[in-house]
Amino acid sequence: MTLPLFAFAVIVLAAYAVQTTTGFGSMILCVTLGAHLFSLEHVLSIAVPLSLVQNAYIVLRHRDGIDWKLLLGSVLPLMGAGAIFTLTLFGNLDAPWLRTAFALMVLGLSVRELARQFRPGANHAPPSKWVGRASLLGAGMIHGLYATGGPLLVYAIGRSGLSKHVFRSTVTTVWLVLNSLLCVAYARVGRLDKAVLESVLWVLPAVPLGIWVGEVLHRKVDEHRFRIVVFLVLMVAAVALLIR
């Protein structure tokens, strides 16, 4: 194992502790921090297959928390359509301006939602139906490009009144489906070569360690703190994208 790969394993451990606690955050943390060590394409080629381990664990162990009506009624159809669109037409697009615009939008949303959490009597209603649908479609498009559709998905359903258990299980099911789709797309264009798969195997032990830490944190964090943690993760991730 090289030093950069060891450093990336540490990032993966921390990222999956966050993901197991909140239900999202691993990919955006892996991408924004890992891009200081490797190319964006190489980071995604390693991180997306790794994500399936944590995704499958949460979905199988906590499947009782999956909100199938929400998942199949709106989230997966819209995000899946967006992901397939960008994978088909813009799979190799290098657009720094898109990452910057995305980061600014996420930063604005996270600051706004954090302010709501600390205002007594604030309106915590979910976004309107059409804004929510547009956010889900956009989340899928971003996920198809950079595997980081979490912020827009959280915005779309983060104020739907889901418990932290249901939220985490439902969101993780989305990642399991979409990241499986990404793995198939990467394999078809030759991105999952021998060198990448060897890197995946070296970093793999960091994933169960991150899961264990995240499970402990998830049990200890109450509902209000959970919402605050979710939007704090969004804000930090957005800043990381801007300064990358």
Secondary structure, 3 states (H helix, E strand, C coil): CCHHHHHHHHHHHHHHHHHHHHCCCHHHHHHHHHCCCCCHHHHHHHHHHHHHHHHHHHHHHCHHHCCHHHHHHHHHHHHHHHHHHHHHHHCCCCCHHHHHHHHHHHHHHHHHHHHHHCCCCCCCCCCCHHHHHHHHHHHHHHHHHHCCCHHHHHHHHCCCCCCHHHHHHHHHHHHHHHHHHHHHHHHHCCCCCHHHHHHHHHHCCHHHHHHHHHHHHHHHCCHHHHHHHHHHHHHHHHHHHHHC
